[in-house]
Amino acid sequence: MCFGRGLVGVVTLLALYGCAGKQDAAGPGQDCYRDDDCEDGFVCVANAQGNRVCSKDVTSLASTVAGPPPPADADAGAP
């Protein structure tokens, strides 16, 4: 069973290497995977080509789907 222990050790080392420290923050227009990848004040959004980039323009994140109507008795308790 020494082979199994050695394999576990190698896999663990590779996982730690792959999860190394955080990279430098990306600036405007640079590739990103999540908001945390971008500089402060920027978010990770999909651009017109479908690539994820850092941007301050969050209009693509706004929903254009109408929400549910308010309950029928919503104004009943208003003064």
Buried (B, 14 or more C-beta within 10 A) or exposed (E): EEEEEEEEEEEEEEEEEEEEEEEEBBEEEBEBEEEEBBEEEBBBBEEEEEEBBBBEEEEEEEEEEEEEEEEEEEEEEEE
